[in-house]
């Protein structure tokens, strides 16, 4: 159950292509849809893949990273740095 919008979580597909970002606070299908739509609206984004289970988005295209981060923030979420590998 998502604590943000009280809906059940579902997983969306992901791909290994593109730039990957970790998104804090994205915990259900409506969250994922909102983040995906916000990032798709950024000029230069050709596609967005959302991996809800991993709380990650993969962005395809030539969009500026700062604009991607701003779109996620404006949607009510934030991009965080991934945990360092061990």
BATORVEX-599472 format. One record per residue: y, z, x of N, C-alpha, C in turn; residue in three letters; residue number from 1. Coordinates in Angstrom, 2 decimals. Layout:
<nulums>
<nulum <Y,Z,X>,<Y,Z,X>,<Y,Z,X>,"ala",NUM>
...
</nulums>
This chain:
<nulums>
<nulum <-1.19,0.00,0.85>,<0.00,0.00,0.00>,<1.24,0.00,0.89>,"unk",1>
<nulum <2.13,-0.90,0.60>,<3.38,-0.98,1.34>,<4.32,0.13,0.89>,"unk",2>
<nulum <4.88,0.86,1.84>,<5.82,1.92,1.50>,<7.22,1.37,1.22>,"unk",3>
<nulum <7.46,0.09,1.57>,<8.76,-0.52,1.33>,<8.90,-1.03,-0.10>,"unk",4>
<nulum <7.86,-1.73,-0.59>,<8.00,-2.33,-1.93>,<6.84,-2.01,-2.86>,"unk",5>
<nulum <5.94,-1.09,-2.46>,<4.85,-0.60,-3.32>,<3.90,-1.67,-3.81>,"unk",6>
<nulum <3.56,-2.65,-2.95>,<2.55,-3.64,-3.31>,<1.41,-3.56,-2.32>,"unk",7>
<nulum <0.25,-4.13,-2.69>,<-0.89,-4.14,-1.80>,<-0.69,-5.16,-0.69>,"unk",8>
<nulum <-1.12,-4.83,0.53>,<-0.96,-5.71,1.69>,<-2.01,-6.81,1.68>,"unk",9>
<nulum <-1.63,-8.00,2.16>,<-2.52,-9.13,2.32>,<-2.19,-9.80,3.65>,"unk",10>
<nulum <-3.15,-10.47,4.24>,<-2.94,-11.10,5.53>,<-2.60,-12.59,5.37>,"unk",11>
<nulum <-1.65,-13.06,6.15>,<-1.28,-14.47,6.18>,<-1.79,-15.11,7.47>,"unk",12>
<nulum <-1.97,-16.42,7.49>,<-2.48,-17.09,8.69>,<-1.50,-17.06,9.86>,"unk",13>
<nulum <-2.02,-17.22,11.07>,<-1.20,-17.27,12.27>,<-1.69,-18.38,13.17>,"unk",14>
<nulum <-0.91,-18.72,14.19>,<-1.29,-19.74,15.16>,<-0.86,-19.29,16.54>,"unk",15>
<nulum <-1.47,-19.85,17.58>,<-1.13,-19.48,18.95>,<0.04,-20.29,19.50>,"unk",16>
<nulum <0.52,-21.28,18.75>,<1.63,-22.12,19.22>,<2.97,-21.47,18.89>,"unk",17>
<nulum <4.00,-21.79,19.65>,<5.34,-21.31,19.35>,<5.69,-20.00,20.02>,"unk",18>
<nulum <6.84,-19.45,19.64>,<7.30,-18.17,20.17>,<6.90,-17.06,19.22>,"unk",19>
<nulum <6.36,-15.99,19.77>,<5.87,-14.89,18.95>,<6.80,-13.69,19.02>,"unk",20>
<nulum <7.00,-13.06,17.86>,<7.85,-11.87,17.76>,<7.11,-10.80,16.97>,"unk",21>
<nulum <7.29,-9.55,17.35>,<6.75,-8.41,16.61>,<7.83,-7.96,15.63>,"unk",22>
<nulum <7.46,-7.80,14.36>,<8.42,-7.43,13.33>,<8.11,-6.04,12.79>,"unk",23>
<nulum <9.02,-5.11,12.97>,<8.84,-3.74,12.48>,<9.19,-3.68,11.00>,"unk",24>
<nulum <8.36,-2.96,10.23>,<8.61,-2.74,8.82>,<7.99,-3.75,7.88>,"unk",25>
<nulum <7.36,-4.80,8.40>,<6.74,-5.82,7.58>,<5.30,-5.37,7.29>,"unk",26>
<nulum <5.07,-4.85,6.08>,<3.77,-4.26,5.82>,<3.06,-4.75,4.55>,"unk",27>
<nulum <3.62,-5.74,3.86>,<2.96,-6.26,2.67>,<3.31,-7.74,2.48>,"unk",28>
<nulum <2.64,-8.38,1.52>,<2.86,-9.80,1.26>,<4.31,-10.12,0.91>,"unk",29>
<nulum <4.95,-9.39,0.01>,<6.36,-9.69,-0.27>,<7.26,-9.54,0.96>,"unk",30>
<nulum <6.96,-8.54,1.82>,<7.72,-8.39,3.08>,<7.55,-9.64,3.93>,"unk",31>
<nulum <6.30,-10.08,4.09>,<6.00,-11.25,4.91>,<6.67,-12.49,4.37>,"unk",32>
<nulum <6.66,-12.64,3.06>,<7.30,-13.79,2.42>,<8.80,-13.78,2.68>,"unk",33>
<nulum <9.41,-12.61,2.56>,<10.86,-12.47,2.78>,<11.23,-12.80,4.22>,"unk",34>
<nulum <10.47,-12.28,5.18>,<10.74,-12.55,6.59>,<10.55,-14.04,6.88>,"unk",35>
<nulum <9.45,-14.61,6.39>,<9.19,-16.03,6.61>,<10.29,-16.92,6.07>,"unk",36>
<nulum <10.75,-16.63,4.87>,<11.82,-17.43,4.25>,<13.12,-17.30,5.04>,"unk",37>
<nulum <13.43,-16.10,5.49>,<14.67,-15.88,6.25>,<14.64,-16.67,7.56>,"unk",38>
<nulum <13.52,-16.64,8.24>,<13.42,-17.34,9.53>,<13.37,-18.85,9.32>,"unk",39>
<nulum <12.71,-19.32,8.27>,<12.67,-20.76,7.99>,<14.06,-21.34,7.76>,"unk",40>
<nulum <14.99,-20.52,7.29>,<16.35,-20.98,7.01>,<17.20,-21.13,8.26>,"unk",41>
<nulum <16.72,-20.66,9.40>,<17.47,-20.76,10.66>,<17.45,-22.20,11.14>,"unk",42>
<nulum <18.60,-22.77,11.47>,<18.63,-24.13,11.99>,<17.76,-24.26,13.24>,"unk",43>
<nulum <16.95,-25.31,13.26>,<16.08,-25.56,14.41>,<14.67,-25.04,14.23>,"unk",44>
<nulum <14.42,-24.21,13.22>,<13.06,-23.72,12.96>,<12.33,-24.80,12.18>,"unk",45>
<nulum <11.16,-25.22,12.70>,<10.37,-26.23,12.01>,<9.22,-25.61,11.23>,"unk",46>
<nulum <8.78,-24.42,11.62>,<7.72,-23.72,10.89>,<7.68,-22.27,11.34>,"unk",47>
<nulum <7.17,-21.43,10.46>,<6.98,-20.01,10.76>,<5.59,-19.63,10.29>,"unk",48>
<nulum <4.84,-18.99,11.15>,<3.53,-18.45,10.78>,<3.66,-16.94,10.80>,"unk",49>
<nulum <3.19,-16.28,9.76>,<3.30,-14.84,9.65>,<1.90,-14.24,9.72>,"unk",50>
<nulum <1.69,-13.30,10.64>,<0.45,-12.55,10.73>,<0.77,-11.14,10.27>,"unk",51>
<nulum <0.54,-10.90,9.01>,<0.90,-9.62,8.41>,<0.13,-8.47,9.03>,"unk",52>
<nulum <-1.16,-8.65,9.28>,<-1.99,-7.58,9.84>,<-1.50,-7.12,11.20>,"unk",53>
<nulum <-0.98,-8.06,11.99>,<-0.48,-7.74,13.33>,<1.02,-7.51,13.34>,"unk",54>
<nulum <1.68,-7.67,12.20>,<3.13,-7.54,12.09>,<3.85,-8.44,13.09>,"unk",55>
<nulum <3.41,-9.70,13.15>,<3.98,-10.68,14.07>,<4.32,-11.97,13.34>,"unk",56>
<nulum <5.34,-12.64,13.86>,<5.65,-13.99,13.40>,<5.60,-14.92,14.60>,"unk",57>
<nulum <5.18,-16.14,14.35>,<5.20,-17.18,15.37>,<6.14,-18.26,14.86>,"unk",58>
<nulum <7.15,-18.58,15.66>,<8.20,-19.50,15.25>,<8.08,-20.79,16.05>,"unk",59>
<nulum <8.03,-21.91,15.34>,<8.00,-23.23,15.95>,<9.36,-23.88,15.81>,"unk",60>
<nulum <9.75,-24.64,16.81>,<11.03,-25.34,16.77>,<11.94,-24.91,17.89>,"unk",61>
<nulum <13.15,-25.40,17.84>,<14.12,-25.19,18.92>,<15.20,-24.18,18.58>,"unk",62>
<nulum <15.00,-23.37,17.55>,<16.03,-22.42,17.11>,<16.36,-21.41,18.20>,"unk",63>
<nulum <17.61,-20.99,18.22>,<18.08,-19.98,19.15>,<17.43,-18.63,18.82>,"unk",64>
<nulum <16.93,-17.94,19.83>,<16.26,-16.65,19.62>,<17.18,-15.62,18.97>,"unk",65>
<nulum <18.44,-15.61,19.33>,<19.37,-14.65,18.72>,<19.54,-14.90,17.23>,"unk",66>
<nulum <19.51,-16.16,16.81>,<19.60,-16.48,15.38>,<18.34,-16.05,14.64>,"unk",67>
<nulum <17.18,-16.20,15.29>,<15.93,-15.74,14.69>,<15.98,-14.23,14.50>,"unk",68>
<nulum <16.39,-13.52,15.54>,<16.50,-12.06,15.47>,<17.48,-11.64,14.37>,"unk",69>
<nulum <18.61,-12.33,14.27>,<19.60,-12.01,13.26>,<19.05,-12.24,11.85>,"unk",70>
<nulum <18.29,-13.31,11.66>,<17.72,-13.60,10.34>,<16.74,-12.50,9.92>,"unk",71>
<nulum <15.92,-12.03,10.86>,<14.98,-10.95,10.57>,<15.74,-9.67,10.23>,"unk",72>
<nulum <16.78,-9.37,11.00>,<17.59,-8.18,10.75>,<18.29,-8.27,9.39>,"unk",73>
<nulum <18.86,-9.42,9.08>,<19.55,-9.61,7.81>,<18.58,-9.48,6.62>,"unk",74>
<nulum <17.30,-9.77,6.85>,<16.28,-9.63,5.80>,<15.85,-8.18,5.61>,"unk",75>
<nulum <16.31,-7.29,6.51>,<16.00,-5.87,6.36>,<14.91,-5.36,7.28>,"unk",76>
<nulum <14.54,-6.16,8.28>,<13.48,-5.80,9.22>,<14.06,-5.90,10.63>,"unk",77>
<nulum <13.23,-5.63,11.64>,<13.75,-5.81,13.00>,<12.64,-6.28,13.93>,"unk",78>
<nulum <13.05,-7.06,14.90>,<12.12,-7.53,15.92>,<12.07,-6.47,17.01>,"unk",79>
<nulum <10.86,-6.08,17.39>,<10.68,-5.11,18.45>,<9.96,-5.76,19.61>,"unk",80>
<nulum <10.06,-5.15,20.77>,<9.34,-5.66,21.93>,<7.89,-5.24,21.82>,"unk",81>
<nulum <6.97,-6.13,22.19>,<5.55,-5.78,22.11>,<5.19,-4.67,23.08>,"unk",82>
<nulum <4.12,-3.94,22.77>,<3.60,-2.92,23.67>,<3.15,-3.58,24.96>,"unk",83>
<nulum <3.40,-2.95,26.13>,<2.93,-3.55,27.37>,<1.41,-3.57,27.42>,"unk",84>
<nulum <0.84,-4.61,28.04>,<-0.61,-4.73,28.19>,<-1.11,-3.72,29.21>,"unk",85>
<nulum <-2.30,-3.24,28.98>,<-2.90,-2.30,29.93>,<-3.97,-2.96,30.72>,"unk",86>
</nulums>
